Amino acid sequence: MEDVVELSSQDPDADADAVQTGPIIWNYYKSDGVQSRRGGAKNITCTFCDTPFTGCSSSRAYAHILGRAVLGQKRPNIGACKPIRKDNDDRYAQFKIAQRILNNEMMAKERLHSSSKAKQSVLELT
């Protein structure tokens, strides 16, 4: 099942009827458009800190912006995002808002993930 996310109304180039498929995390990364063998973006760049990544999964992308391991990762194996701060640039404020949104989304996924693991272990015991 794919998540469907409506594009932000703040984007002047976005069509009112446009719909984006996939995790919301990719709204915070720029892609070079090249696809990896597994179907994901091959080269992406964080829009907040301009850090480039090659073959980055969505869980690594979440870990980068949230600055913590997600979905049972032992270690995210990726550096935490440190947004670039410049005069007349609201990138840091956007980063804090994105962190809050993504943290809420990831916490919901982690609760669902831990709940399904608990159900699976109960099924294995019976």
The first five atom37 places (N, CA, C, CB, O) and aatype in JSON, in Angstrom:
{
  "aatype": [12, 6, 3, 19, 19, 6, 10, 15, 15, 5, 3, 14, 3, 0, 3, 0, 3, 0, 19, 5, 16, 7, 14, 9, 9, 17, 2, 18, 18, 11, 15, 3, 7, 19, 5, 15, 1, 1, 7, 7, 0, 11, 2, 9, 16, 4, 16, 13, 4, 3, 16, 14, 13, 16, 7, 4, 15, 15, 15, 1, 0, 18, 0, 8, 9, 10, 7, 1, 0, 19, 10, 7, 5, 11, 1, 14, 2, 9, 7, 0, 4, 11, 14, 9, 1, 11, 3, 2, 3, 3, 1, 18, 0, 5, 13, 11, 9, 0, 5, 1, 9, 10, 2, 2, 6, 12, 12, 0, 11, 6, 1, 10, 8, 15, 15, 15, 11, 0, 11, 5, 15, 19, 10, 6, 10, 16],
  "atom_mask": [
    [1, 1, 1, 1, 1],
    [1, 1, 1, 1, 1],
    [1, 1, 1, 1, 1],
    [1, 1, 1, 1, 1],
    [1, 1, 1, 1, 1],
    [1, 1, 1, 1, 1],
    [1, 1, 1, 1, 1],
    [1, 1, 1, 1, 1],
    [1, 1, 1, 1, 1],
    [1, 1, 1, 1, 1],
    [1, 1, 1, 1, 1],
    [1, 1, 1, 1, 1],
    [1, 1, 1, 1, 1],
    [1, 1, 1, 1, 1],
    [1, 1, 1, 1, 1],
    [1, 1, 1, 1, 1],
    [1, 1, 1, 1, 1],
    [1, 1, 1, 1, 1],
    [1, 1, 1, 1, 1],
    [1, 1, 1, 1, 1],
    [1, 1, 1, 1, 1],
    [1, 1, 1, 0, 1],
    [1, 1, 1, 1, 1],
    [1, 1, 1, 1, 1],
    [1, 1, 1, 1, 1],
    [1, 1, 1, 1, 1],
    [1, 1, 1, 1, 1],
    [1, 1, 1, 1, 1],
    [1, 1, 1, 1, 1],
    [1, 1, 1, 1, 1],
    [1, 1, 1, 1, 1],
    [1, 1, 1, 1, 1],
    [1, 1, 1, 0, 1],
    [1, 1, 1, 1, 1],
    [1, 1, 1, 1, 1],
    [1, 1, 1, 1, 1],
    [1, 1, 1, 1, 1],
    [1, 1, 1, 1, 1],
    [1, 1, 1, 0, 1],
    [1, 1, 1, 0, 1],
    [1, 1, 1, 1, 1],
    [1, 1, 1, 1, 1],
    [1, 1, 1, 1, 1],
    [1, 1, 1, 1, 1],
    [1, 1, 1, 1, 1],
    [1, 1, 1, 1, 1],
    [1, 1, 1, 1, 1],
    [1, 1, 1, 1, 1],
    [1, 1, 1, 1, 1],
    [1, 1, 1, 1, 1],
    [1, 1, 1, 1, 1],
    [1, 1, 1, 1, 1],
    [1, 1, 1, 1, 1],
    [1, 1, 1, 1, 1],
    [1, 1, 1, 0, 1],
    [1, 1, 1, 1, 1],
    [1, 1, 1, 1, 1],
    [1, 1, 1, 1, 1],
    [1, 1, 1, 1, 1],
    [1, 1, 1, 1, 1],
    [1, 1, 1, 1, 1],
    [1, 1, 1, 1, 1],
    [1, 1, 1, 1, 1],
    [1, 1, 1, 1, 1],
    [1, 1, 1, 1, 1],
    [1, 1, 1, 1, 1],
    [1, 1, 1, 0, 1],
    [1, 1, 1, 1, 1],
    [1, 1, 1, 1, 1],
    [1, 1, 1, 1, 1],
    [1, 1, 1, 1, 1],
    [1, 1, 1, 0, 1],
    [1, 1, 1, 1, 1],
    [1, 1, 1, 1, 1],
    [1, 1, 1, 1, 1],
    [1, 1, 1, 1, 1],
    [1, 1, 1, 1, 1],
    [1, 1, 1, 1, 1],
    [1, 1, 1, 0, 1],
    [1, 1, 1, 1, 1],
    [1, 1, 1, 1, 1],
    [1, 1, 1, 1, 1],
    [1, 1, 1, 1, 1],
    [1, 1, 1, 1, 1],
    [1, 1, 1, 1, 1],
    [1, 1, 1, 1, 1],
    [1, 1, 1, 1, 1],
    [1, 1, 1, 1, 1],
    [1, 1, 1, 1, 1],
    [1, 1, 1, 1, 1],
    [1, 1, 1, 1, 1],
    [1, 1, 1, 1, 1],
    [1, 1, 1, 1, 1],
    [1, 1, 1, 1, 1],
    [1, 1, 1, 1, 1],
    [1, 1, 1, 1, 1],
    [1, 1, 1, 1, 1],
    [1, 1, 1, 1, 1],
    [1, 1, 1, 1, 1],
    [1, 1, 1, 1, 1],
    [1, 1, 1, 1, 1],
    [1, 1, 1, 1, 1],
    [1, 1, 1, 1, 1],
    [1, 1, 1, 1, 1],
    [1, 1, 1, 1, 1],
    [1, 1, 1, 1, 1],
    [1, 1, 1, 1, 1],
    [1, 1, 1, 1, 1],
    [1, 1, 1, 1, 1],
    [1, 1, 1, 1, 1],
    [1, 1, 1, 1, 1],
    [1, 1, 1, 1, 1],
    [1, 1, 1, 1, 1],
    [1, 1, 1, 1, 1],
    [1, 1, 1, 1, 1],
    [1, 1, 1, 1, 1],
    [1, 1, 1, 1, 1],
    [1, 1, 1, 1, 1],
    [1, 1, 1, 1, 1],
    [1, 1, 1, 1, 1],
    [1, 1, 1, 1, 1],
    [1, 1, 1, 1, 1],
    [1, 1, 1, 1, 1],
    [1, 1, 1, 1, 1],
    [1, 1, 1, 1, 1],
    [1, 1, 1, 1, 1]
  ],
  "atom_positions": [
    [[0.84, -1.18, 0.0], [0.0, 0.0, 0.0], [0.88, 1.24, 0.0], [-0.95, 0.0, 1.21], [1.76, 1.38, 0.85]],
    [[0.65, 2.14, -0.94], [1.45, 3.36, -1.02], [0.75, 4.5, -0.33], [1.72, 3.72, -2.48], [-0.48, 4.62, -0.38]],
    [[1.54, 5.34, 0.34], [1.0, 6.55, 0.94], [0.77, 7.56, -0.18], [1.95, 7.13, 2.03], [1.57, 7.66, -1.11]],
    [[-0.32, 8.31, -0.09], [-0.58, 9.39, -1.04], [-0.53, 10.68, -0.26], [-1.96, 9.21, -1.76], [-1.24, 10.85, 0.73]],
    [[0.32, 11.59, -0.7], [0.54, 12.85, -0.01], [0.22, 13.98, -0.96], [2.0, 12.96, 0.52], [0.74, 14.02, -2.08]],
    [[-0.62, 14.9, -0.53], [-0.92, 16.06, -1.35], [0.24, 17.03, -1.29], [-2.23, 16.74, -0.9], [0.85, 17.21, -0.23]],
    [[0.55, 17.65, -2.41], [1.62, 18.62, -2.44], [1.24, 19.85, -1.64], [1.96, 19.01, -3.89], [0.06, 20.19, -1.52]],
    [[2.23, 20.51, -1.09], [2.02, 21.69, -0.28], [1.4, 22.81, -1.12], [3.33, 22.16, 0.34], [1.79, 23.02, -2.26]],
    [[0.43, 23.51, -0.53], [-0.19, 24.62, -1.23], [0.73, 25.83, -1.29], [-1.51, 24.99, -0.55], [0.43, 26.81, -1.97]],
    [[1.87, 25.78, -0.57], [2.81, 26.88, -0.58], [3.67, 26.87, -1.84], [3.69, 26.84, 0.64], [4.32, 27.87, -2.14]],
    [[3.68, 25.76, -2.58], [4.49, 25.64, -3.78], [3.75, 26.3, -4.94], [4.8, 24.15, -4.09], [2.71, 25.79, -5.36]],
    [[4.25, 27.42, -5.47], [3.53, 28.12, -6.53], [3.47, 27.32, -7.83], [4.18, 29.45, -6.78], [2.57, 27.55, -8.64]],
    [[4.42, 26.4, -8.05], [4.44, 25.6, -9.28], [3.54, 24.37, -9.19], [5.85, 25.18, -9.59], [3.31, 23.71, -10.2]],
    [[3.04, 24.06, -8.0], [2.23, 22.86, -7.83], [0.83, 23.07, -8.37], [2.17, 22.46, -6.35], [0.19, 24.09, -8.11]],
    [[0.37, 22.11, -9.12], [-0.98, 22.15, -9.64], [-1.94, 21.84, -8.5], [-1.16, 21.16, -10.82], [-1.61, 21.03, -7.63]],
    [[-3.11, 22.45, -8.48], [-4.07, 22.25, -7.4], [-4.53, 20.81, -7.32], [-5.28, 23.16, -7.6], [-4.88, 20.34, -6.24]],
    [[-4.52, 20.08, -8.44], [-4.96, 18.69, -8.45], [-3.81, 17.71, -8.36], [-5.76, 18.42, -9.7], [-4.04, 16.5, -8.39]],
    [[-2.57, 18.18, -8.26], [-1.41, 17.29, -8.25], [-1.35, 16.48, -6.96], [-0.12, 18.1, -8.43], [-1.61, 17.0, -5.87]],
    [[-0.99, 15.21, -7.11], [-0.86, 14.32, -5.96], [0.47, 13.6, -6.09], [-2.05, 13.31, -5.88], [0.83, 13.14, -7.17]],
    [[1.19, 13.49, -4.98], [2.47, 12.8, -4.96], [2.27, 11.46, -4.28], [3.55, 13.64, -4.24], [1.6, 11.37, -3.25]],
    [[2.86, 10.41, -4.84], [2.79, 9.11, -4.2], [4.12, 8.84, -3.52], [2.45, 8.0, -5.22], [5.16, 9.35, -3.95]],
    [[4.1, 8.05, -2.46], [5.31, 7.71, -1.75], [5.38, 8.41, -0.42], [0.0, 0.0, 0.0], [4.56, 9.27, -0.1]],
    [[6.39, 8.05, 0.38], [6.55, 8.65, 1.7], [6.81, 10.15, 1.63], [7.68, 7.97, 2.44], [7.44, 10.65, 0.7]],
    [[6.31, 10.86, 2.61], [6.46, 12.31, 2.7], [7.93, 12.72, 2.86], [5.64, 12.85, 3.87], [8.28, 13.86, 2.57]],
    [[8.77, 11.83, 3.32], [10.18, 12.15, 3.55], [10.85, 12.67, 2.28], [10.92, 10.91, 4.06], [11.75, 13.51, 2.37]],
    [[10.43, 12.2, 1.13], [11.09, 12.6, -0.12], [10.79, 14.05, -0.49], [10.66, 11.69, -1.25], [11.42, 14.58, -1.41]],
    [[9.86, 14.7, 0.19], [9.62, 16.13, -0.04], [10.8, 16.96, 0.44], [8.33, 16.58, 0.67], [10.95, 18.11, 0.04]],
    [[11.64, 16.39, 1.31], [12.76, 17.13, 1.91], [14.1, 16.77, 1.28], [12.81, 16.86, 3.39], [15.15, 17.1, 1.82]],
    [[14.06, 16.1, 0.14], [15.27, 15.71, -0.58], [15.11, 16.05, -2.05], [15.57, 14.21, -0.39], [14.02, 15.99, -2.6]],
    [[16.24, 16.42, -2.68], [16.27, 16.64, -4.12], [16.88, 15.39, -4.75], [17.09, 17.94, -4.51], [17.85, 14.84, -4.23]],
    [[16.31, 14.94, -5.85], [16.8, 13.76, -6.55], [17.36, 14.16, -7.91], [15.69, 12.7, -6.71], [16.89, 15.13, -8.52]],
    [[18.37, 13.41, -8.37], [18.9, 13.69, -9.7], [18.08, 13.01, -10.79], [20.34, 13.23, -9.8], [18.37, 13.15, -11.98]],
    [[17.04, 12.28, -10.39], [16.15, 11.65, -11.34], [16.6, 10.26, -11.79], [0.0, 0.0, 0.0], [15.84, 9.56, -12.46]],
    [[17.82, 9.85, -11.45], [18.32, 8.54, -11.83], [17.76, 7.5, -10.87], [19.88, 8.52, -11.83], [17.74, 7.71, -9.66]],
    [[17.29, 6.39, -11.41], [16.72, 5.32, -10.6], [17.78, 4.26, -10.28], [15.52, 4.67, -11.32], [18.62, 3.94, -11.12]],
    [[17.73, 3.73, -9.06], [18.62, 2.63, -8.7], [18.03, 1.33, -9.23], [18.84, 2.55, -7.15], [16.92, 1.32, -9.75]],
    [[18.76, 0.24, -9.1], [18.27, -1.05, -9.57], [17.03, -1.5, -8.8], [19.36, -2.11, -9.44], [16.22, -2.26, -9.33]],
    [[16.87, -1.05, -7.58], [15.72, -1.43, -6.77], [14.54, -0.47, -6.94], [16.12, -1.48, -5.31], [13.5, -0.66, -6.29]],
    [[14.67, 0.53, -7.79], [13.57, 1.42, -8.08], [13.59, 2.74, -7.33], [0.0, 0.0, 0.0], [12.8, 3.63, -7.66]],
    [[14.45, 2.9, -6.35], [14.52, 4.15, -5.6], [15.44, 5.16, -6.29], [0.0, 0.0, 0.0], [16.05, 4.86, -7.31]],
    [[15.52, 6.34, -5.71], [16.41, 7.37, -6.26], [17.85, 6.97, -5.98], [16.1, 8.76, -5.65], [18.16, 6.53, -4.87]],
    [[18.71, 7.12, -6.94], [20.1, 6.73, -6.78], [20.9, 7.79, -6.04], [20.72, 6.45, -8.13], [21.66, 7.48, -5.13]],
    [[20.74, 9.04, -6.44], [21.48, 10.13, -5.82], [20.49, 11.18, -5.33], [22.5, 10.75, -6.82], [19.71, 11.73, -6.12]],
    [[20.53, 11.47, -4.03], [19.65, 12.48, -3.46], [20.48, 13.45, -2.63], [18.53, 11.83, -2.6], [21.6, 13.15, -2.24]],
    [[19.9, 14.62, -2.36], [20.56, 15.65, -1.56], [19.54, 16.22, -0.59], [21.16, 16.76, -2.45], [18.43, 16.56, -0.98]],
    [[19.92, 16.32, 0.68], [19.06, 16.9, 1.71], [18.87, 18.39, 1.4], [19.67, 16.69, 3.14], [19.84, 19.1, 1.14]],
    [[17.63, 18.85, 1.43], [17.36, 20.26, 1.11], [17.73, 21.2, 2.25], [15.89, 20.45, 0.76], [17.85, 22.41, 2.04]],
    [[17.92, 20.67, 3.45], [18.24, 21.51, 4.59], [19.74, 21.72, 4.77], [17.67, 20.9, 5.85], [20.18, 22.83, 5.09]],
    [[20.54, 20.66, 4.55], [21.98, 20.79, 4.81], [22.83, 20.54, 3.57], [22.39, 19.83, 5.9], [24.06, 20.6, 3.63]],
    [[22.19, 20.24, 2.44], [22.87, 19.99, 1.17], [23.83, 18.81, 1.22], [23.63, 21.23, 0.76], [24.81, 18.78, 0.48]],
    [[23.56, 17.83, 2.09], [24.37, 16.62, 2.17], [23.91, 15.64, 1.1], [24.28, 15.97, 3.59], [22.72, 15.32, 1.03]],
    [[24.83, 15.16, 0.25], [24.44, 14.2, -0.79], [24.47, 12.76, -0.25], [25.37, 14.33, -2.02], [25.27, 12.43, 0.62]],
    [[23.57, 11.92, -0.78], [23.51, 10.51, -0.42], [23.38, 9.7, -1.7], [22.33, 10.22, 0.56], [22.78, 10.15, -2.67]],
    [[23.95, 8.51, -1.68], [23.82, 7.59, -2.81], [23.06, 6.37, -2.34], [25.22, 7.2, -3.38], [23.43, 5.75, -1.34]],
    [[22.0, 6.01, -3.04], [21.23, 4.82, -2.72], [20.62, 4.86, -1.34], [0.0, 0.0, 0.0], [20.68, 3.87, -0.61]],
    [[20.03, 5.95, -0.96], [19.49, 6.16, 0.38], [18.07, 5.62, 0.49], [19.53, 7.65, 0.75], [17.2, 6.0, -0.3]],
    [[17.83, 4.74, 1.46], [16.48, 4.23, 1.71], [15.68, 5.25, 2.51], [16.52, 2.87, 2.46], [16.25, 6.19, 3.07]],
    [[14.36, 5.07, 2.56], [13.54, 6.02, 3.29], [13.85, 5.99, 4.79], [12.05, 5.72, 3.06], [13.78, 7.03, 5.44]],
    [[14.2, 4.82, 5.35], [14.52, 4.78, 6.77], [15.8, 5.55, 7.07], [14.65, 3.32, 7.24], [15.91, 6.18, 8.12]],
    [[16.78, 5.49, 6.17], [18.02, 6.28, 6.36], [17.71, 7.77, 6.2], [19.11, 5.85, 5.34], [18.29, 8.6, 6.9]],
    [[16.81, 8.11, 5.28], [16.43, 9.51, 5.08], [15.74, 10.07, 6.33], [15.51, 9.65, 3.85], [16.03, 11.19, 6.75]],
    [[14.84, 9.27, 6.92], [14.19, 9.67, 8.18], [15.24, 9.84, 9.28], [13.13, 8.63, 8.61], [15.23, 10.83, 10.0]],
    [[16.15, 8.87, 9.4], [17.17, 8.92, 10.44], [18.05, 10.16, 10.31], [18.04, 7.66, 10.39], [18.45, 10.74, 11.32]],
    [[18.34, 10.56, 9.08], [19.17, 11.75, 8.86], [18.48, 13.0, 9.4], [19.48, 11.91, 7.37], [19.09, 13.77, 10.13]],
    [[17.22, 13.2, 9.03], [16.52, 14.42, 9.45], [16.16, 14.37, 10.93], [15.26, 14.63, 8.61], [16.25, 15.38, 11.62]],
    [[15.75, 13.2, 11.42], [15.36, 13.09, 12.84], [16.56, 13.0, 13.77], [14.46, 11.88, 13.04], [16.44, 13.29, 14.96]],
    [[17.71, 12.59, 13.26], [18.91, 12.5, 14.09], [18.87, 11.33, 15.06], [0.0, 0.0, 0.0], [19.51, 11.37, 16.11]],
    [[18.13, 10.28, 14.69], [18.04, 9.09, 15.55], [17.73, 7.87, 14.7], [16.96, 9.27, 16.64], [17.27, 7.99, 13.56]],
    [[17.99, 6.69, 15.25], [17.66, 5.44, 14.57], [16.14, 5.29, 14.52], [18.32, 4.23, 15.28], [15.44, 5.67, 15.46]],
    [[15.63, 4.72, 13.44], [14.2, 4.53, 13.27], [13.9, 3.09, 12.88], [13.64, 5.5, 12.22], [14.75, 2.39, 12.34]],
    [[12.68, 2.65, 13.17], [12.17, 1.34, 12.79], [13.13, 0.19, 13.1], [11.85, 1.34, 11.33], [13.4, -0.66, 12.25]],
    [[13.64, 0.19, 14.31], [14.46, -0.92, 14.77], [15.9, -0.91, 14.28], [0.0, 0.0, 0.0], [16.62, -1.89, 14.46]],
    [[16.35, 0.19, 13.66], [17.75, 0.27, 13.25], [18.62, 0.25, 14.51], [18.03, 1.56, 12.4], [18.28, 0.89, 15.5]],
    [[19.7, -0.49, 14.48], [20.63, -0.45, 15.61], [21.39, 0.87, 15.62], [21.62, -1.64, 15.55], [21.55, 1.5, 16.67]],
    [[21.83, 1.27, 14.46], [22.52, 2.55, 14.25], [22.1, 3.06, 12.88], [24.09, 2.4, 14.36], [22.07, 2.28, 11.93]],
    [[21.79, 4.33, 12.75], [21.34, 4.8, 11.45], [22.44, 4.8, 10.39], [20.78, 6.18, 11.59], [22.13, 4.84, 9.2]],
    [[23.71, 4.76, 10.79], [24.83, 4.76, 9.85], [24.75, 5.93, 8.87], [24.88, 3.44, 9.09], [25.1, 5.81, 7.7]],
    [[24.28, 7.05, 9.4], [24.14, 8.26, 8.6], [24.21, 9.45, 9.55], [22.79, 8.26, 7.77], [23.65, 9.39, 10.65]],
    [[24.86, 10.51, 9.16], [24.98, 11.67, 10.04], [23.67, 12.42, 10.21], [0.0, 0.0, 0.0], [22.83, 12.43, 9.31]],
    [[23.51, 13.03, 11.36], [22.31, 13.83, 11.63], [22.36, 15.13, 10.82], [22.17, 14.15, 13.15], [23.44, 15.68, 10.58]],
    [[21.22, 15.59, 10.4], [21.11, 16.81, 9.6], [21.44, 18.04, 10.45], [19.7, 16.94, 9.0], [20.95, 18.19, 11.57]],
    [[22.28, 18.9, 9.9], [22.6, 20.18, 10.52], [22.29, 21.25, 9.48], [24.11, 20.25, 11.01], [23.13, 21.54, 8.62]],
    [[21.09, 21.84, 9.55], [20.68, 22.79, 8.51], [21.6, 23.98, 8.38], [19.28, 23.27, 8.78], [22.15, 24.48, 9.36]],
    [[21.75, 24.41, 7.16], [22.57, 25.6, 6.88], [21.8, 26.82, 7.34], [22.92, 25.7, 5.35], [20.61, 26.98, 7.04]],
    [[22.47, 27.69, 8.08], [21.84, 28.93, 8.56], [22.47, 30.11, 7.84], [21.99, 29.09, 10.11], [23.67, 30.34, 7.91]],
    [[21.62, 30.84, 7.15], [22.06, 32.04, 6.45], [21.1, 33.16, 6.75], [22.17, 31.8, 4.91], [19.95, 32.91, 7.13]],
    [[21.56, 34.4, 6.59], [20.67, 35.55, 6.75], [19.57, 35.49, 5.7], [21.46, 36.89, 6.63], [19.8, 35.08, 4.57]],
    [[18.38, 35.89, 6.09], [17.21, 35.92, 5.21], [16.89, 34.55, 4.62], [17.44, 36.9, 4.08], [16.39, 34.46, 3.5]],
    [[17.17, 33.48, 5.37], [16.89, 32.12, 4.93], [16.1, 31.42, 6.03], [18.21, 31.33, 4.59], [16.58, 31.31, 7.16]],
    [[14.91, 30.96, 5.72], [14.09, 30.32, 6.74], [14.23, 28.8, 6.73], [12.63, 30.69, 6.53], [13.33, 28.09, 7.16]],
    [[15.37, 28.3, 6.24], [15.61, 26.87, 6.15], [15.57, 26.19, 7.53], [16.95, 26.61, 5.48], [15.05, 25.09, 7.66]],
    [[16.12, 26.85, 8.56], [16.14, 26.24, 9.89], [14.72, 26.12, 10.45], [17.02, 27.07, 10.85], [14.39, 25.09, 11.05]],
    [[13.89, 27.12, 10.26], [12.5, 27.06, 10.72], [11.76, 25.95, 9.99], [11.8, 28.42, 10.51], [10.98, 25.21, 10.6]],
    [[11.97, 25.83, 8.69], [11.36, 24.75, 7.91], [11.84, 23.39, 8.4], [11.68, 24.92, 6.41], [11.07, 22.43, 8.46]],
    [[13.12, 23.3, 8.75], [13.69, 22.06, 9.27], [13.0, 21.64, 10.56], [15.2, 22.22, 9.5], [12.64, 20.47, 10.73]],
    [[12.81, 22.58, 11.48], [12.16, 22.25, 12.76], [10.72, 21.79, 12.55], [12.19, 23.48, 13.71], [10.26, 20.86, 13.22]],
    [[10.0, 22.42, 11.62], [8.63, 22.0, 11.31], [8.64, 20.6, 10.7], [7.95, 23.01, 10.35], [7.84, 19.74, 11.07]],
    [[9.56, 20.37, 9.75], [9.67, 19.05, 9.1], [10.02, 17.98, 10.13], [10.73, 19.08, 7.97], [9.47, 16.88, 10.08]],
    [[10.92, 18.29, 11.06], [11.28, 17.33, 12.1], [10.06, 16.93, 12.92], [12.36, 17.92, 13.02], [9.86, 15.75, 13.21]],
    [[9.26, 17.9, 13.29], [8.07, 17.62, 14.1], [7.09, 16.73, 13.33], [7.37, 18.95, 14.52], [6.57, 15.75, 13.87]],
    [[6.84, 17.06, 12.07], [5.93, 16.28, 11.24], [6.45, 14.87, 11.04], [5.72, 16.96, 9.88], [5.71, 13.9, 11.21]],
    [[7.72, 14.74, 10.67], [8.3, 13.43, 10.4], [8.42, 12.59, 11.67], [9.67, 13.59, 9.76], [8.26, 11.37, 11.62]],
    [[8.7, 13.23, 12.8], [8.79, 12.49, 14.06], [7.43, 11.91, 14.42], [9.3, 13.42, 15.19], [7.35, 10.76, 14.85]],
    [[6.35, 12.69, 14.26], [5.01, 12.17, 14.53], [4.67, 11.01, 13.62], [3.97, 13.27, 14.37], [4.12, 10.0, 14.07]],
    [[5.01, 11.14, 12.33], [4.74, 10.06, 11.38], [5.55, 8.81, 11.73], [5.07, 10.53, 9.95], [5.03, 7.69, 11.7]],
    [[6.82, 9.0, 12.05], [7.68, 7.84, 12.36], [7.26, 7.17, 13.66], [9.15, 8.28, 12.44], [7.29, 5.95, 13.77]],
    [[6.87, 7.95, 14.65], [6.41, 7.36, 15.91], [5.17, 6.51, 15.68], [6.12, 8.45, 16.96], [5.03, 5.45, 16.29]],
    [[4.26, 6.94, 14.82], [3.07, 6.15, 14.49], [3.48, 4.85, 13.79], [2.1, 6.97, 13.59], [2.94, 3.79, 14.1]],
    [[4.43, 4.94, 12.85], [4.91, 3.73, 12.16], [5.6, 2.78, 13.13], [5.87, 4.11, 11.02], [5.42, 1.57, 13.05]],
    [[6.38, 3.34, 14.06], [7.09, 2.5, 15.03], [6.12, 1.81, 15.98], [8.09, 3.33, 15.83], [6.32, 0.66, 16.34]],
    [[5.05, 2.52, 16.38], [4.02, 1.88, 17.22], [3.36, 0.74, 16.47], [2.96, 2.91, 17.66], [3.15, -0.34, 17.04]],
    [[3.03, 0.96, 15.22], [2.41, -0.08, 14.39], [3.37, -1.25, 14.21], [2.0, 0.5, 13.02], [2.96, -2.41, 14.28]],
    [[4.63, -0.94, 13.97], [5.66, -1.97, 13.78], [5.83, -2.81, 15.05], [7.0, -1.31, 13.39], [5.9, -4.04, 14.97]],
    [[5.91, -2.16, 16.21], [6.08, -2.9, 17.47], [4.83, -3.68, 17.81], [6.44, -1.93, 18.62], [4.92, -4.77, 18.39]],
    [[3.67, -3.15, 17.47], [2.41, -3.85, 17.72], [2.33, -5.11, 16.86], [1.22, -2.93, 17.44], [1.91, -6.16, 17.35]],
    [[2.7, -5.01, 15.61], [2.64, -6.18, 14.73], [3.68, -7.22, 15.14], [2.84, -5.77, 13.27], [3.44, -8.42, 15.0]],
    [[4.84, -6.77, 15.64], [5.85, -7.72, 16.13], [5.34, -8.44, 17.37], [7.17, -6.98, 16.45], [5.56, -9.65, 17.52]],
    [[4.66, -7.71, 18.25], [4.11, -8.33, 19.46], [3.04, -9.36, 19.09], [3.52, -7.26, 20.4], [3.0, -10.44, 19.67]],
    [[2.19, -9.03, 18.14], [1.16, -9.97, 17.69], [1.8, -11.2, 17.07], [0.21, -9.3, 16.67], [1.33, -12.32, 17.3]],
    [[2.87, -11.01, 16.3], [3.55, -12.14, 15.66], [4.17, -13.05, 16.71], [4.62, -11.63, 14.69], [4.12, -14.27, 16.56]],
    [[4.76, -12.48, 17.76], [5.37, -13.32, 18.79], [4.31, -14.09, 19.56], [6.2, -12.46, 19.76], [4.56, -15.22, 19.99]],
    [[3.14, -13.51, 19.75], [2.03, -14.22, 20.42], [1.57, -15.38, 19.55], [0.85, -13.26, 20.72], [1.29, -16.46, 20.06]],
    [[1.48, -15.15, 18.24], [1.07, -16.2, 17.32], [2.09, -17.34, 17.3], [0.89, -15.64, 15.92], [1.71, -18.5, 17.2]],
    [[3.37, -17.01, 17.4], [4.41, -18.03, 17.4], [4.37, -18.86, 18.68], [5.77, -17.38, 17.24], [4.75, -20.03, 18.66]],
    [[3.93, -18.27, 19.8], [3.86, -18.99, 21.06], [2.69, -19.97, 21.11], [3.75, -18.0, 22.21], [2.74, -20.96, 21.83]],
    [[1.64, -19.68, 20.34], [0.44, -20.56, 20.38], [0.53, -21.67, 19.4], [-0.8, -19.78, 20.11], [-0.39, -22.48, 19.31]]
  ]
}
